[in-house]
Each structure stands twice: as structure tokens, then as C-alpha cells.
Amino acid sequence: MIIFALGPSCRRKNILRRSVAAIAVLGLLVTPILGVAAETKTAWQADWESGLTAAQKEGRVVLYGSVVYEEIFREFQKKYPGIKVTAVTGRTPELAERILAERRAGKFLADLYLGGSGPAYVLLQAKALDPLKPALVLPEVTDGSKWWKGRHVYHDVERQYILAFNGIAQSYFSRNTKLVKANEIRSYWDLLQPKWKGKIVAMDPTMGGGVGGALQSIYLNPKLGREFLRRFLTEMDITPTRDLRQFADWLALGKFAIGALAPPDRVGIYEAREQGLPVDVFESRSFTEGIPLSTSSGNLALIDRAPHFYAAKVAMNWFLSREGQKVYQKAARDKDSLRIDIPKDDVLAHVRRVEGAEYMILAGPEFQNQDNVLKVVNEIWKSRK
């Protein structure tokens, strides 16, 4: 047997050849992976860039919404000077009716709606909305991890027409601070204690509107429901009123210890507190069953047959981005964006969500119709002694 010993030079050449071959194989394996990544990145970028080009050709976006959005979209105008913003502002129920009246006249003028969920739902029922979910392009917008509870919140059952981007802590119960300590109430069921009987003023539970929202938040809460409403409305000898000013005055004067079923901003609780009067709300950690989160005027919808579709697409992606929601929070300090990756320093303390508190967001088809809960409440109210 003859054994050939390879010299140092030959060994180096063999190692070099094997290294080159290995690199070539690795290249064949890695290239498709890089290609997929590049293709994925290019897909959304191409969509965004082509949409932006089309938007600049359209040159305009028309939004119908609450007054604050005119100020907010001035920042959008600065970033995209080629897209002029026209804002039609006012009370959103009236704006929804205006949109429908324009459409009946054959005028399709609106691109975006920004406001309360109720008017948006009216537009949805009139088949005046397009699904906005397919138009969300930016990864930072579509990434659920950037949003409260890891997802987008929609009001419609199909989860693509009416997007909620705001969630403010909305306590419907308040107290006289001299008569009720901050930690004295830990559960809604504590309100049924005999010592509070006859010491509760409530907005008339048959009123609907904001009161209906308060009742829904109780009725649809599985830890409360009809049984709590029944006992609260029939056992506690509550005094009803329809006078917003009277509600706050009675509470501040100590005529009543607890105020119920009233949005505190509407009855002047915050204003009275700022004036040094002994009133306050039961805040986020007050009730173990949780307090409601209201979307208020923080809802977005894309109008069907929008005349400036691509401009609307760019506008809503910007608005829902981190940058846009920071602008929103700063301009509307009584709002708390459902984005969780932005600072909350600008959000007023009494509406800001806090860690460790339980919340029930008032979003979904079940919250768009108060008829069911008002029917139950009317029956209970009539049965009280």
C-alpha cells in the first residue's frame, strides 16, 4: 500500500476548496430567506408608496368629524403638504345625517368620519361605509401589540368598519368626599349597604342617552347584570333628578353622599372639584368589577365611495401611527389613545387608564342600542316601592 502524504500547500488548497463550496451552499440556502424578507418588506412599502403617489394626485382629503380633528390634521398637512385637508366639523349626529342627505342628492363628498360611535353606526346601517381594515398598511398601525389588549377594537360585528382608537376611564359614580372616604367603596355591591339607603342621588334612569350608557355598563357586566340593577333601583331609595346642575349641587352640599348614573363631565363634578368643593369621582381602582372605558368621540370610519380614497388611506394610517396618536392626545387632553406605545403625560389623570385596574370597554354592537336595557330598567323602576 502506498500512502501519499499531502504537503502543507495541498492541504491549504483542499480546505480553501471546501470553504468555497460551503459558502456557495450556504448562499443558496440563505438567498431565498433574504428574498422572502425583502419581498415581504417590499409588499407593504410598495402599497404605501403607490398609495401616497395616488393620494398626492388626488391632492385632497375631506373629513367630517368633531371640532378637535381640524387642529389635529393641521399636523398631517405639514407632513404631507401635497394633500390639502378639508375639515367639516360639528356635532357628529348632525354630520352623519348631513353625509346621508348629501348621498341621497348624489353628492359623495366625505372621505373619513371621526367622532362618536353612534353616528358611525347609523352610517354603517345605511351602507355608507367601506371596510377600513384592508386600507391599514403601516406595520406600526397593523401590529396589535402596539394597542390596548393586543388588538384593534371595533364596534361592528365584522370588526372592520368602525375602529375605536380612544379609551377613557368613565366613572358614572361620584361621592361627597366628606361623607364617603376614597377606599370605603371597593365593589358596586358595597353601594347596597343599608347605610347608603336614602343617601344616593341618581340621574333619572329612564332618560337614556348618557344615563343609558351607564346602565348598559352595569347590565352587560357579567359580575353585575340585571340583579344588581334590580336591587340598586328598588332597595336603595335613590332620589332621581333630570337637572344636571342640581345633581352636582346636592352632592357638593352634602344632601346626598353618593351620585350615580351620571357622566361626571356632564354634571359638572370635575368643575366643582376644581373650585374646591367636596366632590370627586370613584376612580379606576374603586370597583373590583371594573369601570367602563368610553370611546367617546374617538372612532374612525371610511366613507363608501370616498372621492379621495388614497388620500383618506394615507391620512388614516398617519393618524393611527405613533406620531398621529401623540398629536391626538396632546390636542385632546381628555382622551387616552388605545395605543400603548406612546407617553400618557398629556392625558388628564381622571380619564387615564391605570395599571392593575379592571376595565370594560363600551364597544361593540351590543352598546349601540339602548332599547333592551331601558326596557329592563323601566320594568324595574315601575316595580319599586
C-alpha positions in Angstrom: 0.0 0.0 0.0 1.3 3.4 -0.9 0.3 6.3 1.2 0.7 9.7 -0.2 1.2 12.4 2.4 -0.2 15.8 1.4 2.1 18.7 1.9 1.0 22.0 3.6 0.3 23.6 0.3 -2.1 20.9 -0.9 -3.9 20.8 2.5 -4.5 24.6 2.3 -5.9 24.2 -1.3 -8.3 21.5 -0.2 -9.5 23.5 2.8 -10.0 26.5 0.6 -12.0 24.5 -1.9 -14.2 23.1 0.9 -14.7 26.5 2.3 -15.7 28.0 -1.0 -18.1 25.1 -1.6 -19.7 25.5 1.9 -20.1 29.2 1.3 -21.8 28.6 -2.0 -24.2 26.1 -0.5 -24.9 28.5 2.4 -25.6 31.2 -0.2 -28.1 29.0 -1.9 -29.9 28.4 1.4 -29.8 32.0 2.6 -30.7 33.7 -0.6 -34.4 32.5 -0.6 -34.8 33.6 3.0 -33.4 37.0 2.3 -35.6 37.1 -0.8 -38.7 36.4 1.2 -37.8 39.1 3.8 -37.1 41.6 1.1 -40.3 40.6 -0.7 -42.4 41.0 2.5 -40.9 44.4 3.2 -41.4 45.5 -0.4 -45.0 44.4 -0.4 -46.2 46.9 2.2 -43.8 49.6 1.1 -44.9 49.3 -2.5 -48.5 49.5 -1.4 -47.7 52.6 0.8 -45.6 54.3 -1.9 -48.1 53.7 -4.7 -50.9 54.9 -2.5 -49.0 58.0 -1.5 -48.4 58.8 -5.1 -52.1 58.4 -5.9 -53.0 60.5 -2.9 -50.8 63.4 -4.0 -52.5 63.3 -7.4 -55.9 63.5 -5.7 -54.5 66.4 -3.7 -57.2 66.5 -1.0 -58.9 64.6 1.8 -62.2 65.6 3.3 -63.0 64.6 6.8 -66.3 65.0 8.7 -65.9 65.0 12.5 -65.6 66.6 15.9 -64.0 70.1 16.1 -60.7 68.9 17.6 -59.8 66.9 14.4 -59.4 70.1 12.4 -56.5 71.1 14.7 -55.0 67.6 14.7 -54.9 67.3 10.9 -53.0 70.5 10.5 -50.0 68.4 11.6 -50.9 65.9 8.8 -51.0 68.8 6.3 -47.5 69.9 7.4 -46.1 66.4 6.8 -47.9 65.9 3.5 -48.2 69.4 2.0 -49.4 67.9 -1.3 -52.6 66.7 0.4 -55.0 69.5 1.4 -57.2 68.8 4.4 -60.8 70.0 4.3 -62.5 69.5 7.7 -66.3 69.7 8.1 -66.8 69.9 11.9 -69.7 70.0 14.3 -71.9 67.6 16.3 -71.4 64.2 14.9 -75.0 63.1 14.8 -75.8 66.0 12.6 -72.7 65.4 10.5 -73.9 61.8 9.9 -77.3 63.0 8.8 -75.6 65.5 6.5 -73.5 62.8 4.9 -76.6 60.7 4.2 -78.5 63.7 2.9 -75.6 64.5 0.5 -75.6 61.0 -0.7 -79.3 61.0 -1.4 -78.7 64.1 -3.5 -76.0 62.2 -5.5 -73.1 64.1 -3.8 -70.3 61.9 -2.5 -68.1 64.5 -0.7 -66.8 62.8 2.5 -63.8 60.6 2.8 -63.4 60.0 6.5 -65.6 60.2 9.6 -64.1 60.9 13.0 -66.5 61.1 16.0 -68.9 59.2 18.2 -69.7 55.5 17.6 -73.5 56.1 17.5 -73.4 58.3 14.4 -70.9 55.9 12.8 -73.2 53.0 13.4 -76.0 55.0 11.7 -73.7 55.3 8.6 -73.0 51.6 8.8 -76.6 50.6 8.8 -77.2 52.9 5.8 -74.4 51.0 4.0 -72.4 54.2 3.7 -69.1 52.8 5.0 -66.3 50.8 3.4 -64.2 48.3 5.3 -61.2 50.3 6.6 -59.2 47.3 7.7 -57.8 46.4 4.3 -56.6 50.1 4.0 -54.4 49.9 7.1 -50.9 49.4 5.7 -48.2 50.7 8.0 -46.8 47.8 10.2 -46.8 50.0 13.3 -50.6 50.5 12.7 -51.5 46.9 12.0 -49.3 45.4 14.8 -51.8 44.5 17.5 -49.1 44.5 20.2 -49.0 48.3 20.0 -52.6 48.6 21.1 -54.6 48.0 24.3 -55.2 44.3 25.0 -53.1 43.4 22.0 -55.7 44.2 19.3 -57.7 46.8 17.4 -61.1 47.5 18.9 -64.1 47.6 16.5 -67.7 48.5 17.2 -69.2 46.4 14.4 -69.6 42.6 14.5 -67.4 42.2 11.4 -64.6 44.0 13.0 -63.6 46.2 10.0 -65.9 49.2 9.7 -65.8 51.3 12.9 -62.4 51.4 14.7 -62.1 52.8 18.2 -58.8 54.4 18.9 -59.7 56.1 22.2 -60.5 54.5 25.6 -61.1 56.9 28.6 -61.9 55.8 32.1 -65.5 56.7 32.6 -66.8 56.5 36.1 -70.6 57.1 36.4 -70.5 57.2 40.2 -69.3 60.1 42.3 -69.2 61.0 46.0 -69.1 63.7 48.6 -65.6 63.5 50.0 -66.7 64.5 53.5 -69.2 61.7 53.7 -67.6 58.9 51.8 -63.9 58.0 52.0 -62.0 57.1 48.9 -61.4 53.5 50.0 -64.8 53.0 51.6 -66.3 51.5 48.4 -64.5 48.6 46.9 -67.3 47.0 44.9 -70.5 48.1 43.3 -72.2 45.7 45.7 -71.0 47.9 48.5 -73.4 50.5 47.3 -76.2 48.3 48.5 -75.1 48.6 52.2 -78.0 49.8 54.4 -76.1 52.9 55.5 -76.3 54.3 51.9 -80.1 53.9 51.7 -81.7 57.2 51.0 -78.3 58.9 50.6 -77.9 58.4 46.8 -78.9 60.8 44.1 -79.1 59.5 40.5 -79.8 60.8 37.1 -83.3 59.6 36.2 -82.6 56.0 34.9 -85.4 56.3 32.3 -83.7 59.2 30.5 -81.5 57.2 28.0 -78.5 59.0 26.4 -75.5 59.2 28.8 -77.6 57.6 31.6 -78.3 54.7 29.2 -74.6 54.2 28.7 -74.1 54.0 32.5 -76.9 51.4 32.7 -75.5 49.4 29.8 -72.1 49.2 31.5 -73.8 47.6 34.5 -76.3 45.4 32.7 -73.7 43.9 30.4 -71.1 43.4 33.1 -71.3 39.7 34.0 -70.4 40.4 37.6 -73.4 42.8 38.0 -76.2 42.4 35.4 -79.9 42.6 36.0 -79.7 41.5 39.6 -77.5 44.4 40.7 -79.7 46.9 38.8 -82.8 45.4 40.4 -81.5 45.7 43.9 -79.9 49.1 43.4 -83.0 50.7 41.8 -85.6 49.1 44.2 -83.8 48.8 47.6 -81.7 51.9 48.0 -84.5 54.6 48.0 -82.5 56.6 45.4 -83.6 60.2 44.5 -83.8 60.7 40.7 -83.2 64.1 39.0 -83.0 65.3 35.4 -81.3 68.6 36.4 -77.6 68.3 35.7 -76.8 71.3 37.9 -79.0 70.1 40.7 -77.2 66.8 40.8 -73.7 68.4 41.4 -75.2 71.0 43.9 -76.9 68.4 46.0 -73.8 66.2 46.1 -71.5 69.2 47.0 -73.8 70.4 49.7 -73.9 67.0 51.4 -77.6 66.5 50.8 -76.5 63.1 49.3 -73.4 61.1 49.9 -73.2 59.3 46.5 -74.1 60.3 43.0 -75.0 57.7 40.4 -75.5 57.1 36.7 -74.1 60.4 35.7 -71.1 61.2 33.4 -69.1 63.5 35.7 -68.1 65.9 33.0 -71.7 66.5 32.0 -73.0 67.1 35.6 -70.0 69.3 36.5 -68.2 67.1 39.0 -64.7 68.0 37.7 -65.5 71.7 37.6 -66.9 71.6 41.1 -63.8 69.7 42.3 -61.5 72.4 40.8 -63.5 75.0 42.6 -62.6 73.3 45.9 -66.0 71.8 46.6 -66.0 68.4 48.4 -66.9 66.2 45.4 -64.9 63.6 43.4 -65.5 60.5 41.2 -65.0 56.9 42.1 -61.9 56.2 40.0 -60.4 53.3 38.2 -59.5 51.1 41.2 -62.6 51.9 43.1 -64.6 48.9 41.9 -63.3 45.3 41.6 -65.8 44.6 38.9 -64.1 47.3 36.8 -65.3 50.7 35.4 -66.2 51.4 31.8 -63.9 52.7 29.1 -65.7 55.1 26.8 -64.6 55.6 23.2 -66.3 59.0 23.3 -65.6 60.8 20.0 -62.6 58.6 19.3 -63.8 56.4 16.4 -62.8 56.2 12.8 -64.7 55.1 9.7 -64.0 55.2 5.9 -66.9 56.5 3.9 -68.1 54.4 1.0 -67.3 55.8 -2.5 -64.9 58.2 -1.0 -63.9 60.7 -3.7 -60.3 60.8 -2.4 -59.8 57.2 -1.4 -56.0 57.1 -1.5 -55.6 60.4 0.4 -58.0 59.0 3.0 -55.9 55.9 3.2 -52.7 57.9 3.8 -54.5 60.2 6.3 -55.9 57.4 8.5 -52.6 55.5 8.5 -50.8 58.6 9.6 -53.4 59.3 12.2 -53.3 55.8 13.7 -49.5 55.8 13.7 -47.5 56.5 16.8 -46.9 60.1 15.6 -50.5 60.7 14.8 -51.8 59.4 18.1 -49.3 61.5 20.0 -50.7 64.6 18.2 -54.2 63.4 19.0 -53.5 63.0 22.8 -51.8 66.4 23.0 -54.6 68.2 21.3 -57.4 66.4 23.1 -56.1 66.0 26.7 -59.3 64.4 27.9 -58.7 61.5 25.6 -56.5 58.4 26.1 -55.4 56.7 22.9 -55.7 53.0 22.8 -52.1 52.9 21.6 -49.9 51.7 24.4 -46.5 52.6 23.0 -46.9 56.4 23.5 -46.4 58.6 26.6 -49.5 59.4 28.6 -48.2 62.5 30.3 -50.6 64.7 28.3 -53.7 62.7 29.3 -55.7 64.2 32.2 -55.4 62.0 35.3 -59.2 61.4 35.8 -59.6 59.8 32.3 -56.3 58.0 32.1 -56.2 54.2 32.2 -54.0 52.9 35.1 -52.2 49.6 35.5 -53.9 47.0 37.7 -57.4 48.3 37.2 -60.2 46.4 35.6 -62.0 48.0 32.6 -64.9 47.1 30.4 -64.7 49.0 27.0 -68.1 50.2 25.8 -67.5 49.0 22.2 -69.4 46.5 20.1 -72.9 46.2 18.5 -74.5 45.5 21.9 -73.7 49.0 23.0 -75.3 50.7 20.0 -78.9 50.1 21.0 -80.1 51.0 24.5 -83.6 49.7 24.0 -83.0 46.4 25.7 -81.5 47.8 28.9 -84.0 50.7 29.0 -86.9 48.2 28.8 -85.5 46.2 31.7 -84.8 49.4 33.7 -88.3 50.7 33.1 -89.8 47.5 34.3 -87.7 47.5 37.5 -88.3 51.2 38.1 -92.1 50.8 38.0 -91.8 47.9 40.5 -90.0 49.9 43.2 -91.9 50.6 46.4 
